[in-house]
């Protein structure tokens, strides 16, 4: 069984695994929650491949994007002023 709800190439899966790792390290969330957040973030995505735009940001930048949301402008704000997107365990 695949951990992601979208298909990937091996290269893309390794990159997304790095994003998951950054979520765990930076935000002290469980591995399961990190995967759930990634799946939710790319819920409308069917496939991520080696030519994907995913590579335009670093894994730690994606972790911030996934954790705070695309509209949070996390890169220009004091992190203490940000709130993470809500997460529920039933999102996998």
ROBAKOL-682904 format. One line per field, with one value per atom (N, C-alpha, C): residue number from 1; residue in one letter; chain; atom name; x, y, z. Coordinates in pm, 1 decimal. Example, Ala and Ser with C-alpha at 12.3 -4.5 7.8 and 13.67 -1.06 7.14 Angstrom:
BEGIN
pos: 1/1/1/2/2/2
code: A/A/A/S/S/S
unit: A/A/A/A/A/A
site: N/CA/C/N/CA/C
c1: 1319.0/1230.0/1320.0/1285.0/1367.0/1290.0
c2: -569.0/-450.0/-330.0/-225.0/-106.0/3.0
c3: 780.0/780.0/780.0/708.0/714.0/787.0
END
This chain:
BEGIN
pos: 1/1/1/2/2/2/3/3/3/4/4/4/5/5/5/6/6/6/7/7/7/8/8/8/9/9/9/10/10/10/11/11/11/12/12/12/13/13/13/14/14/14/15/15/15/16/16/16/17/17/17/18/18/18/19/19/19/20/20/20/21/21/21/22/22/22/23/23/23/24/24/24/25/25/25/26/26/26/27/27/27/28/28/28/29/29/29/30/30/30/31/31/31/32/32/32/33/33/33/34/34/34/35/35/35/36/36/36/37/37/37/38/38/38/39/39/39/40/40/40/41/41/41/42/42/42/43/43/43/44/44/44/45/45/45/46/46/46/47/47/47/48/48/48/49/49/49/50/50/50/51/51/51/52/52/52/53/53/53/54/54/54/55/55/55/56/56/56/57/57/57/58/58/58/59/59/59/60/60/60/61/61/61/62/62/62/63/63/63/64/64/64/65/65/65/66/66/66/67/67/67/68/68/68/69/69/69/70/70/70/71/71/71/72/72/72/73/73/73/74/74/74/75/75/75/76/76/76/77/77/77/78/78/78/79/79/79/80/80/80/81/81/81/82/82/82/83/83/83/84/84/84/85/85/85/86/86/86/87/87/87/88/88/88/89/89/89/90/90/90/91/91/91/92/92/92
code: X/X/X/X/X/X/X/X/X/X/X/X/X/X/X/X/X/X/X/X/X/X/X/X/X/X/X/X/X/X/X/X/X/X/X/X/X/X/X/X/X/X/X/X/X/X/X/X/X/X/X/X/X/X/X/X/X/X/X/X/X/X/X/X/X/X/X/X/X/X/X/X/X/X/X/X/X/X/X/X/X/X/X/X/X/X/X/X/X/X/X/X/X/X/X/X/X/X/X/X/X/X/X/X/X/X/X/X/X/X/X/X/X/X/X/X/X/X/X/X/X/X/X/X/X/X/X/X/X/X/X/X/X/X/X/X/X/X/X/X/X/X/X/X/X/X/X/X/X/X/X/X/X/X/X/X/X/X/X/X/X/X/X/X/X/X/X/X/X/X/X/X/X/X/X/X/X/X/X/X/X/X/X/X/X/X/X/X/X/X/X/X/X/X/X/X/X/X/X/X/X/X/X/X/X/X/X/X/X/X/X/X/X/X/X/X/X/X/X/X/X/X/X/X/X/X/X/X/X/X/X/X/X/X/X/X/X/X/X/X/X/X/X/X/X/X/X/X/X/X/X/X/X/X/X/X/X/X/X/X/X/X/X/X/X/X/X/X/X/X/X/X/X/X/X/X
unit: A/A/A/A/A/A/A/A/A/A/A/A/A/A/A/A/A/A/A/A/A/A/A/A/A/A/A/A/A/A/A/A/A/A/A/A/A/A/A/A/A/A/A/A/A/A/A/A/A/A/A/A/A/A/A/A/A/A/A/A/A/A/A/A/A/A/A/A/A/A/A/A/A/A/A/A/A/A/A/A/A/A/A/A/A/A/A/A/A/A/A/A/A/A/A/A/A/A/A/A/A/A/A/A/A/A/A/A/A/A/A/A/A/A/A/A/A/A/A/A/A/A/A/A/A/A/A/A/A/A/A/A/A/A/A/A/A/A/A/A/A/A/A/A/A/A/A/A/A/A/A/A/A/A/A/A/A/A/A/A/A/A/A/A/A/A/A/A/A/A/A/A/A/A/A/A/A/A/A/A/A/A/A/A/A/A/A/A/A/A/A/A/A/A/A/A/A/A/A/A/A/A/A/A/A/A/A/A/A/A/A/A/A/A/A/A/A/A/A/A/A/A/A/A/A/A/A/A/A/A/A/A/A/A/A/A/A/A/A/A/A/A/A/A/A/A/A/A/A/A/A/A/A/A/A/A/A/A/A/A/A/A/A/A/A/A/A/A/A/A/A/A/A/A/A/A
site: N/CA/C/N/CA/C/N/CA/C/N/CA/C/N/CA/C/N/CA/C/N/CA/C/N/CA/C/N/CA/C/N/CA/C/N/CA/C/N/CA/C/N/CA/C/N/CA/C/N/CA/C/N/CA/C/N/CA/C/N/CA/C/N/CA/C/N/CA/C/N/CA/C/N/CA/C/N/CA/C/N/CA/C/N/CA/C/N/CA/C/N/CA/C/N/CA/C/N/CA/C/N/CA/C/N/CA/C/N/CA/C/N/CA/C/N/CA/C/N/CA/C/N/CA/C/N/CA/C/N/CA/C/N/CA/C/N/CA/C/N/CA/C/N/CA/C/N/CA/C/N/CA/C/N/CA/C/N/CA/C/N/CA/C/N/CA/C/N/CA/C/N/CA/C/N/CA/C/N/CA/C/N/CA/C/N/CA/C/N/CA/C/N/CA/C/N/CA/C/N/CA/C/N/CA/C/N/CA/C/N/CA/C/N/CA/C/N/CA/C/N/CA/C/N/CA/C/N/CA/C/N/CA/C/N/CA/C/N/CA/C/N/CA/C/N/CA/C/N/CA/C/N/CA/C/N/CA/C/N/CA/C/N/CA/C/N/CA/C/N/CA/C/N/CA/C/N/CA/C/N/CA/C/N/CA/C/N/CA/C/N/CA/C/N/CA/C/N/CA/C/N/CA/C/N/CA/C/N/CA/C/N/CA/C/N/CA/C/N/CA/C
c1: 83.6/0.0/88.1/50.0/125.0/87.1/183.9/155.2/96.5/114.3/61.0/-62.4/-153.9/-280.3/-268.7/-148.8/-121.2/-2.9/10.1/122.8/246.0/361.5/488.0/588.9/691.1/809.2/893.4/995.7/1084.1/1153.4/1198.2/1265.1/1169.0/1047.4/948.7/911.5/897.9/864.3/973.7/1098.8/1209.2/1204.8/1170.9/1162.4/1047.2/933.8/818.7/848.0/920.7/963.8/1047.5/1128.1/1207.5/1116.6/1009.3/912.0/847.0/807.7/748.6/846.7/971.2/1074.2/1086.7/1084.9/1094.4/973.4/855.6/736.8/755.4/807.1/829.9/933.0/1042.7/1151.8/1113.7/1059.4/1032.6/912.2/810.6/684.5/645.5/734.0/712.3/578.1/544.5/423.8/466.3/372.4/402.4/423.6/488.0/510.2/375.6/280.9/147.9/79.5/87.6/27.9/96.6/227.5/301.4/255.8/241.7/192.9/50.3/-32.8/-170.7/-176.6/-91.2/-88.1/-41.8/57.3/104.7/-5.9/-72.3/-182.0/-292.6/-325.8/-429.7/-384.7/-257.6/-206.9/-217.2/-188.1/-192.9/-313.7/-423.3/-543.2/-597.1/-577.7/-627.9/-523.7/-413.1/-304.2/-310.5/-305.4/-307.5/-168.3/-71.5/62.8/166.8/275.6/390.2/508.6/570.2/680.5/808.4/907.3/1039.3/1041.3/939.9/931.5/836.2/789.3/690.7/747.0/659.3/696.8/729.3/711.8/740.4/886.3/973.3/1116.2/1154.4/1058.6/1090.8/1108.3/1071.5/1093.7/1169.6/1242.4/1315.0/1218.9/1255.9/1167.6/1124.4/1214.7/1174.0/1075.8/1088.2/991.8/854.6/853.0/726.9/665.8/748.0/695.6/620.5/677.4/609.4/478.8/483.1/365.3/254.2/290.7/195.3/140.1/224.3/184.6/99.3/137.8/68.0/-33.6/-19.3/-111.3/-52.7/-102.4/-50.9/-76.3/-181.9/-216.9/-160.1/-80.5/-31.8/80.4/148.1/266.3/368.5/392.1/480.4/621.7/665.3/803.0/828.4/724.2/745.0/690.4/655.6/594.8/675.6/657.4/710.8/638.1/711.7/650.7/559.1/585.4/499.5/361.7/348.6/220.3/138.3/194.2/126.2/54.9/-51.5/-123.8/-122.7/-95.6/-97.3/-239.7/-247.7/-377.0/-428.2/-556.6/-611.3/-582.4/-565.0/-541.4/-629.9/-693.4/-774.3/-720.4/-719.0/-660.5/-725.8/-851.1/-916.3/-871.6/-786.5/-729.2/-601.9/-600.3/-483.9/-436.0
c2: -118.5/0.0/124.8/221.1/345.6/439.4/512.4/606.8/736.9/764.7/888.0/856.4/952.0/931.8/969.8/991.2/1024.4/939.3/915.3/835.1/924.4/863.0/934.6/848.9/913.2/840.7/813.5/733.2/706.9/834.4/915.8/1041.5/1134.5/1148.4/1235.7/1183.6/1053.4/995.8/1026.3/1015.3/1047.5/1195.2/1281.2/1423.8/1452.0/1388.7/1406.3/1346.8/1237.5/1181.8/1283.4/1362.5/1467.0/1576.2/1607.0/1705.2/1652.5/1526.3/1462.6/1469.5/1436.8/1441.5/1582.7/1683.2/1821.6/1859.7/1813.9/1839.7/1782.8/1661.7/1596.9/1674.9/1711.4/1781.3/1924.2/1998.1/2140.3/2166.3/2080.2/2109.5/2005.2/1910.5/1810.5/1738.4/1702.8/1624.5/1479.5/1389.4/1248.1/1223.9/1114.3/1074.9/1057.0/995.8/974.1/1107.4/1202.5/1333.6/1403.8/1394.2/1458.2/1403.0/1272.9/1211.3/1256.9/1261.5/1308.1/1450.8/1535.9/1676.0/1687.4/1608.6/1609.3/1560.2/1452.1/1401.2/1505.1/1573.5/1676.2/1792.0/1830.8/1943.3/1915.5/1794.6/1757.7/1668.7/1694.4/1612.2/1608.5/1714.6/1719.4/1676.7/1628.0/1587.9/1436.8/1396.1/1253.5/1194.3/1274.6/1220.5/1332.2/1300.4/1391.1/1316.7/1377.5/1309.4/1391.8/1348.0/1411.1/1549.6/1583.3/1714.2/1809.4/1769.0/1845.9/1977.6/2072.2/2201.2/2189.4/2072.9/2052.8/2088.8/2074.9/2097.5/2245.1/2335.1/2478.3/2530.4/2447.7/2485.1/2371.6/2407.2/2308.2/2234.1/2113.0/2037.2/2113.6/2191.4/2266.5/2378.0/2435.1/2536.1/2472.4/2355.3/2283.6/2247.4/2209.5/2174.9/2293.5/2412.0/2532.2/2555.5/2538.9/2557.9/2459.8/2334.6/2230.3/2256.0/2298.8/2316.3/2441.4/2552.2/2678.8/2713.3/2654.5/2681.2/2774.4/2761.3/2838.3/2988.0/3026.0/3167.3/3233.6/3161.9/3213.3/3315.9/3317.6/3402.3/3381.1/3255.3/3215.1/3268.9/3288.8/3331.8/3475.8/3555.4/3695.0/3734.6/3636.3/3666.2/3607.1/3666.3/3610.5/3477.9/3370.0/3237.4/3228.4/3308.3/3303.1/3362.9/3437.5/3497.7/3405.7/3292.4/3199.8/3089.3/3041.5/2926.3/2815.2/2692.5/2582.4/2555.0/2498.7/2452.9/2345.5/2343.0/2236.0/2099.9/2002.1/1866.2/1770.6/1681.4/1578.0/1442.9/1348.8/1217.0/1140.2/1172.6/1097.0/1137.6/1241.3/1279.3/1197.4/1112.7/1027.0/1034.3
c3: 0.0/0.0/0.0/-78.7/-89.1/24.7/72.9/181.3/130.1/3.0/-53.8/-138.2/-142.9/-213.5/-361.2/-406.2/-545.2/-587.5/-714.2/-760.6/-777.8/-769.2/-781.6/-856.0/-903.3/-949.2/-824.5/-837.5/-723.0/-675.5/-771.1/-736.5/-661.7/-711.8/-648.1/-509.1/-495.6/-365.1/-262.9/-302.4/-211.6/-171.2/-264.9/-236.5/-139.1/-162.5/-74.4/63.1/67.9/196.8/274.6/203.7/269.7/327.4/257.5/307.7/434.6/432.1/550.6/666.6/641.4/745.7/803.7/718.4/764.8/849.9/814.0/896.2/1037.0/1043.4/1173.9/1254.8/1192.4/1261.1/1300.2/1207.1/1230.9/1320.7/1310.4/1378.8/1482.5/1505.2/1610.2/1594.3/1471.3/1446.5/1424.1/1439.2/1415.8/1266.8/1236.0/1097.1/1026.8/1094.0/1038.0/1007.3/1099.4/1074.5/957.6/950.8/841.1/706.3/697.1/572.6/543.5/645.7/628.5/578.5/633.1/588.9/443.5/405.9/266.5/173.5/211.4/129.0/113.9/221.1/213.9/124.9/139.0/60.3/-89.3/-129.5/-270.5/-300.5/-233.9/-248.8/-391.9/-466.8/-604.9/-707.7/-660.5/-749.1/-771.4/-895.5/-926.4/-934.5/-981.1/-1004.6/-990.6/-924.1/-915.9/-975.0/-1076.0/-1143.8/-1138.3/-1213.1/-1210.0/-1274.1/-1349.7/-1415.1/-1341.8/-1227.8/-1151.6/-1099.9/-1079.0/-1021.0/-871.8/-815.7/-673.3/-639.8/-735.8/-711.5/-708.0/-726.4/-722.7/-580.9/-481.6/-340.9/-272.6/-168.6/-89.9/3.1/48.2/136.9/263.0/323.4/443.3/407.8/288.2/244.7/221.7/159.8/141.4/275.4/371.1/503.9/563.6/551.7/600.0/523.3/393.2/308.3/347.2/367.3/404.0/544.6/635.7/776.1/798.1/735.1/757.0/648.0/530.5/420.9/317.2/197.9/84.9/97.5/167.3/180.1/305.5/381.5/510.3/498.0/385.5/364.5/477.3/511.7/621.2/605.4/482.8/456.1/499.9/516.4/549.8/684.9/766.1/895.3/1009.7/1125.7/1248.5/1272.7/1285.9/1300.2/1422.3/1525.5/1644.1/1616.1/1507.6/1470.5/1379.7/1340.9/1250.6/1326.8/1269.1/1323.5/1219.9/1262.9/1167.2/1117.1/999.9/951.2/1045.8/1071.3/1156.9/1095.3/1180.4/1132.8/1209.3/1137.1/1199.6/1157.0/1249.2/1223.9/1109.9/1076.5/971.7/832.0/821.5/693.3/674.9/575.7/556.7/415.2
END
